[in-house]
Amino acid sequence: MTTPRYFKRFRMERSLVPPPALIAPPPGFRLVGWKDHLLDLHADTLFRSFADDPDGKVFPNLASVTGCRFLMRAVWGLRGFCPAACWLMAGPDGFAGAVQGVVDSAGLGAIQNLGVTPDARGQGLGAALLAAAVNGFHRAGVRWCHLEVTADNDPAVRLYRRFGFRKTRVKYHAASPAEAAPTPAGV
């Protein structure tokens, strides 16, 4: 019997009234709205964003192309799938980020899988994707949204706080040792 490893996660929430201002991507990048035929590009971008990221250890589907494609098909098939909250970030070297959104059973927007590829981080792409997704929820009539983030993902937590998200709950996600190999200190 193996002992699971637990990952501390924050649930963060914010009102969408008013929504945050849209953020223009940096030069050379552009936001691409949801189209069904882009599903595999979302999955491939998520894989490149999370494969070597701590969240790829917390959620093993994010650490493989096949897992990301399975995950994207599952998100797309949800009753509350919200195309207005789903975006890709196109860049000079291909797609560099993605985010998806669903409206949960309580009518709240739920940000899913916001990721930026390692080579494109630090340029404001995550902020542009988050602003586009949150504004998409607002246009769809959603007035409150939430997300979950691994607690030690400091850049993501800072981004969400900057956007007015507040921690409302602490959760612990169990992953088996085979799924969640130890990460180096500080990662």
N, C-alpha and C positions, 0 to 999 in steps of 0.2 A: 504494500500500500504506500502510495506517495503522498506527501504533505503538500497541499497547495500553497502557492505564494500569493499573498494578498497585496493589492495595489490600492492605495488611497485615491479616491476620486471625489471631485467637487461637483455638485449640481449647482449651476449658476443660472440666474434668471434676470430678466429685465422687462419693463413695460415697453411697448412699441409706440406709445403715445407720449411724445412725438418720436418718430423713427430717427435714427442717426442720419446725418448727412451722407450722401453717397461720396465715395472717394475715388477719384480718377486713378487708374493704374499708372505706374511710371512709364516714361517713353519706351516704346517697343513692345508694350504689353497691352492686351485688351481683354475685356470680359466677354465670354460667349455664353448666351443663355441656353437653357435646356432644350434639346431636341432628342427624341427617342433614339435616333441613329448614333448619338454620341455616347450612349451608355458604356460601351467598352473603353472609350477614351477616358471617361470618368474613372472607371475601374483601374486602368493602367496608370493614370495620374495618381490615384490614391496609393497604389502599390509603390510607385517611385517615391511618394511622400512619406510613407510609413514603414517600409521594409526594414530599414535600419534604425528606426525611431523607437523609443520606449513603448509607444502605443502598439507597435507591431508585436511586442512581447505580451502586452496586456490582452490584446485581441488578435489571436493568431490569424484570423481571416485577412487582416491588413498586411501580413507578412508574406503573402503569396499572390501572384497574379490570379490564380484560380479562385482563391478565397475572396479577393476583391471583386471579381466578376460575380461570384455567388452573392456577395453582400450587396452589390449594386442592383442586381436583379431582384433581390428581396426588398430593398428600399423602394425601387421603382414599382413593385407590385403591391405595396401597402395602400390601403384604402385612402389614407391621408397624404399620399405623395403630393408634394407641392412644387410643381415645375418652376414657379416664379422664384423659389428660394434655392434653385439648383444652378450652379455656375461653374464654368471652367475658366481658367486664366491662360490665355494663349500668349506665348512669348516668342522671341526671335529664334529660339532653339526648340520649339515645340510647346506642349502644354506644361505649365509650371505649377498649377494649383487647381484645387477643386473643392466644392462644398455642396452638400445636399441638404434638403429640408423636408420634413414631414409635419403634418398637423396631427397631433396625438388625439386620443379619444376624449380628452377634456377640452379640445379646441385650442390647445396651446401649440405654438410653433416649436419644433424641436430641431435644432441645428445638428446635422449628422456629418461626421467625418471631414471637418475642415482641415485640409492639408496643403502644404507647399513643399515642393521638391527641395532637397537640401541645397542644391546649387543656386536656387533662386530666393532663398530666405534672406531676411533683413532688408528687403526693398519695399515693404509696404503691401505686398501682394495679399497676405492674410487679412489685413485690414480692409482692403478693397473687396475681397471675397465676402467677408463677414458683413460689411455694409450692404452689399448687393443682396445677400440672402435675407437679412433682416428687413430690408426695404421690400423685398419680394413677399415676405409674410404679410407686411403691412398692406401692400396692394391687394393681397388675397383676403383681407378683412380680419386678419389675426391681430390681436391687441396685446399679446403677452408671449414671450418665448423663453426657452431654456436650452441648456446644453450640459454636457458632462465633459470634464477634463481631468486628466491624471494630475494629481496635486503637485507632483514635482516637475511638471512641464511649465517652468517659470515663464518663458516667453509667451506661451498661450494664455496663461492665467493673467499676465499683465495686459495682454491685448484685450481680453474679455472685460477686465475691470475698466480699462480705458473707454470701452464702449458702454459702460454703465451696468454691466452684469454684476450681480451680487451673489455671493455664496449663500445658498439657502439650506444646504444639506451636505454632510460628509458621508460617503459610502465606501465600502471596501469590495473590490472585485477580486474573486478568487480565480487564479489560473494555475493549472497543474505545472509542476516543475518541467515537464517535457515541453509545455507550451510557453513557459516564461523563464527562460534562462536568466541567471542573475545579470544585471546590468552593471557596468563599471560605476564606481562612486562618482557622484556629481552629474550623472546622466539623467 
